[in-house]
Amino acid sequence: MLLVIFTLYFFLGQTEQVLDSYIAAVYEHTVILNPEPRTPLSRHDALRHMQRNLDVYEEQAALAAQQGAQIIVYPEDGIHGFNYTRSSISGYLETIPDPEERWNPCMEPGRFNNTEVLQRLSCVARRYHLYLVANMADLQPCPLKTDPSSSCPSDGHWQFNTNVVFNSEGLLVARYHKHNLYFEEAFDQPPQAEIATFDTPFAGTFGLIVCFDILFRDPTVTLVEQGVRQLVFPTAWMNQLPLLDSIQFQQAFSLGANVSLLAANIRNDRLIMTGSGIYTPFSSTYHHARRGDPEEGRLLLARVPVLHPQWVGQDSPTADSVDTTEPTSPYSGVCHRESCADLPPPPDAAAVMMCARWSAVRRWKPAPVDKRWRRLNLRWTSCWRPRLTPDMSIPPFWQAVWFWSILRNWRRLQMGEWS
């Protein structure tokens, strides 16, 4: 009798646990580039260039809103492009106010000068009732100092690679200056690493990082340690085999840090840029272009479970088997329906754990592990998730295992040969 009661309690209790969720969109953008980025443009010509990319952004925001999206993320450098010098990017710069100013550029366009891009983004967010995350070039004044150790550039201002966030009313709610630059001649490193977050009514708190930041403790690990479970990741990621392919790294980070990651990349075949996705510890929706695919943008949507801060440091439960197919369920695949708003919520955390959908790493049944993954059994498992450490290091033994498994599948890793 007790066994029957326990069984009923267990199964009924599991069916009642339905996670809150939201619909997210990321857009992999084929940037319209400045053909001569090292030659300065007037503000008028720079705006004309950026408006062409912003026109595409608005088209994709409209499509995402039609399918029920509540937040949309665009890639790094998607508005202005890249390969500028400090002087040649001047026409693309706007001074982005502190979000504490409580400024709505769409409703108050005259409050700050030379903010046409901010106004356009704000109006797109307001028009389609979306939280909108975009990346742009920011100019911030700083006092000139004679002290040689001063971090202020000699021309008296900073130029930052910057994420901006607008809420569904068009209000500027967050600004983040990229801290870890990757050969970015046009931009300065901020004097201190910024820990930038924003709150939403549908999913709580999101953290902001940009591209190369994901490989460093600050701000990425610090955000996770502070309980942020959802990260927004605009990137201009050049795929580098064997260990730094975009979706490979994005999904591994989501699993390893036990967070959701909304990753939007650039699409540029010449620079081997592709790979965007919406990743959770339970499922993934991603796009990685193959050789011969048309060089065009791609909009991805997925229903995402809300990960609560109190789950930090806990490992996600696993199922008895590993999903080795492309997403087929409505919560984990790209939404092709007229509206995604009626998609069913994602499964309970105890119901599913999807690992490594691509063929880069061989798949095995997860091995039993003592003390919730903390003492690893040496049986093979593709679901092994290294615990987050301050320097994001992986034990040497597992680095060797990972590298060996990739070498065995080298041919499959070549672009256009993903299974």
N, C-alpha and C positions, 0 to 999 in steps of 0.2 A: 504493500500500500504506500509506504513512504517512497519507494522507488518510482511509482506512478506519479505521485504528487510532485516529486523533484523533477521528473521528466517534463510534466506539463508546465511547471513553473519556468523551467529553462527555455523551452521552445516558445511559449507565449511571451516570456520576457524579451526574447530576442526579436520577435516580430514587432513589439511595441517600440523598440529603439530605432527611430528613424531620424537620421541626421538632418539638420538644416542644410540648405544648399543654395547655390546661386548659379547663374549662367554667365560665363566669362567668354570673352573673345580676344584673340590675338591676331594681328595682321602681319604677315611676312611681305614686306614691301619691296618692289623693284624700283629703286630710287632713280628719279630723273636727275642726273648729275650735271654739275657745272663742268663743261669740257676743258676749261682752263682754270682749275681751282687756285692756282698760285698767282693769278692775276687779279688784283682788286677790282670789285664792281661797285658801282654807285648803289646807294640804298634803293633807288627805284628799280634798277636791274636785278638786284638781289631779291627784292620782294616779288618781282615778276617770276623769277625762278622758283622761289619757295611756294608761291601760290599754285603752281602746277602740281607739286607734291601734295599740298593741302587739299586740292580738288579731289585727288584720289582718296585721301583720308576721309573726306566727308562722304564720298560714295560708299566706302566700306563701313563707316559708322551707321549709315542708313540701312545697309543690309543687315548689320549686326542687330540693330534695334528691331527690325522687322522679325527677327528670330528670337526675341526676348532677352537679348544680352543686357546685363546690368553694368558691366565694366568692359572697356576695350583698351588694349595696350598696343602701341606702335613702337617700331624699333629705334635703336640708337642711330643718329645721323640721318634719319629718314626724311627730314624736312629740307636740310641744307646740303647733305652729301658729306664728302670727306677729302682729305689730302690738301687742306688749306695751310697757309702759313699764318703767323700771328697777325700780320698786317692784311693779308688778302681776305680774311674772314670778316673784316670790320663791317662790311655792309650787311652782314647776316645777324649781327649782334643786337639783342634787345636787353634792356635792364629789367630783370624780373623782380618785382617787389617781394618783400617778405610776406608770406601768407597771413601773418598776423595783422596785416593791413586790411584784411577782410574785403578784398577787391574782386568785383565781378566785371571783367573786361568787356563782356558783351553788353552789360547794362550801363557801364560807366566808361565808355571808350575814351573820353577826354581827360580822365583823371591822371594818366601818365602818358608821356610822349613816346613816339616811336615804338609802339607795342602792337603793330598790326597782326603779327603772328599769334600773339597771346589772345587778341580779340577774336580771331578766326577760330582758334581752338575752343575758346570759351563758348562761342555761339554754337559750335557743333555739339558740344556736350549738352548745352541747354536745349537745343532744337530736338535732339534725339533722346533726351533724358537718360544720359549715360555718364558714369564716371569715366573719365578719359585721361590716359597717361601717355604723354609724348615726350620726345627728347629734342632739345634745341640748344642754341648757343646763347650764353648769358654774359653780360658785361656788368661788373660791379666795381664801383670806385673804391679806392683805398688811399689813405694819406701817404704822401711821399715822405720818406725818411732818409736821413743821411747815414743812418746806421747800416753798415754793409751786411749785417746779419738779418735785416728786415726782409720779410717774405713778400713785401709789396714790390711788384715789378717796376722797373725804372720809368715806364710810361704812365704810372700812377693809377692803373686799374687792373683788375683781374678779369680773365676770360675763362669761363667755366663750361665744361660739358655738363648739361643740366637736364634732369627730369622735371617735368611739371605735371601737376595733377589738378583736374577740375572736377567738381562734383556735378550732379545731374542738373543743378540750377545754373551752372557756369561759373561758380565761385572758385577762385584759386585757393586750394586747400593744402597743397604741399609743394615743396621745391627741394630738390636734392642735387648737390654738386658732386660729380664723380670724383672719387679720391684716388683711385689707382689707374693712372693713364697708361695707354699702350701706344707709344710712339705718336703722340698727338701734339704736334708742333704748335698748333693754334691755341692750345688750352693750358691753363695753369692748374697745378695741384692745390686744392684748398689748404689753408694753413693747418686745419685740424679735420680729421675725419668726421663727417656728419652722420648722425643716426636719425634718418628721416622716416616718418610713418604718417599714415592718414587713416581715419576711421570712416567706415561705411555703415549704413543702416542694415545692409543685407548680409554682411560677412565679418563685421568687426574690423580689426586692425590689419593693414597691409604695410609691409616694409618696402623701401625703394633701394635698388642697387642698379648698376650699369655694367654690363659686359665684364671687363677684366676684374671688377670688384669681387666676382664670385670666387676667385682663387685666393682671396686674402681674408685674414681674420676681421679686419675693420673695413667696411662696416658689417660684412655678411654674417660672420659667426656671432658678433655682438648682438645683432638683431635677433638671431635665433635664441641666444642665451637670455635675452630679455622677454622671451615668450611670444615673439612674433611668429605666427605659423603660416603666413601667406606672404610671399614675396613677388614683387613685380620686377621683371627683368628685361628691359630694352637692351638689345645687343646688336653689334655689327661683327659677328663671329666668323672668322675664317677657319674653316675646318682643317685640322691637322691630324693626320693619322700617326701613330695608332691610338693615342690616348685622349685626343682633344677634338673629337668630332662633336658637333653641336648637340644633337639629341642624345648621344651617348652620355655626355657630361651633364646635360640638363636633367635627364631622368635619374642618373646616378646621384646627383645632388639632392633631388627631391626625396629619394629613398633614404639616402644616408643621413640627411638632416631631419627627416620626418616632417617635411613641410610641403605645402602646395607652391608651385612655381609657374607663373604666367610669363612665358618667354617669347618675345617677338624679335625675329632676326631680319636682316637684310637679305634680299635675293640678288646675287650678282655672280654669274657663272665664272667670269674672268678671275675674280678674287676668291672663288670657291666658298661663297657665302650662301648658305641655306640651312634650314633646320630650325623650326619653331614649334612650340607646343604648350599644352596645358597639362601639367603634371601634378599628381597627388601621390601619397603613399599607397593608394589603392588602385589607381588606373592612370592611363596616359592617353592623350590625344595629340598627335604630332604630325608634322609634314616634313619630309626630307626629299628634295628634288632628286631625280635620277638623271643620269646622262641622257641627253636627247630630249628631256622635257622642255616645253616652252618656257622661256624666261619671263615669268609673269608672277604677280602677287598671289597670295593664298590667304583666305580668311578661315580661321578655325574657331569653332565654338564647342563648348562642352559644359555640362552641368557639373559643378564642383562642390564637394562637401565642405562645410565650414569646419575648420580645425580649431579647436579651442585651446587657449593658452595653457590650461592645466595639464595638457597632454605632453608638454615638453619633457624630454628625457625618457619618455616611454616608447617602447618599440611597438610597431604595428603588428597585430596578430597575422599569422599566415594561414593559408589554406593548405590542403594536403597535396596540391599539385600546382604546377606553374602554367599559366596561360601562354601558349606559344603561337597564337594566331593574331591577326589584326583585329582591332576593336569591332565588335558586332552589336554589343548591347547599347541601348539608347543613351545611357549616361556616360559612356566612355568613347563614343565615336563622334565624328563630325556631324553636326546636325544639318541635314539636307531638307528638312521640312519647312513648311511655310512659317511655322512658329515653333520655337523650342521651349516656350513657356510651360507647356503641359508635359514635358518630359518627366518620367518618374524620378524620384530622388535616388541618389547613389546608395549602394548597399551599405549595411552596417559594417563597421571596421572589422568585425570578426568574420565577415562573410567571404572576403576576397582579398588577395594580395597578388598583384600582377607584377611580374619581374621581366626585365630585359626582353622586349618584344623583337628586337632585331637579332641578326645571326652573328654578331661580332663575338659573343661569348656563348660557349656551349651551355645547354640547359640541363640541370639535374633536379631531382626532387629535393626540396629543402631538407636539410639534415636536422635531427633533434639537437637542441642546444640547451645546456644547463643555464639557469638563472637568466632567462629572457635574453638570449644572444650574447651574454657577456663572456661566457667561456665557450669558445667555438669548438664544435666537434669537427674533426678533420675530414669527415666525409665531404665530397664535393657538393657545393650548392651555389646556384647562380643568384640566389636571393640574399646572400650574405651582405650585410650592411655594416661597414665599419662605423664604430661609434665616433661621434663628433669630438674632436680634440682641438685645443686652442690653435694649433698650427695646421689643422685639417690633414694631418699626416696619416698614412696607412702603413701598418707594419710591413717591413721588408719582405717577409714571406708571402704576404698576400699581393704585394706589388709584383713579385716574380710569377705568382699564379696567374694574375690578370694579364701580364705581358705575354706569358707562354700561351694562354688560351687565345689571345688575339693573333699571335703569330701563326697559330695553327689554322686560323680562319682568314688569313691575309687576303686571299682572292675575293672572298665575299665582302670584304671591307671597301673594295674599290667602288668609286661612285658609279652608280648604274647597275650594280650587281647585288643590291640588297634584296634579300628574299622576302 
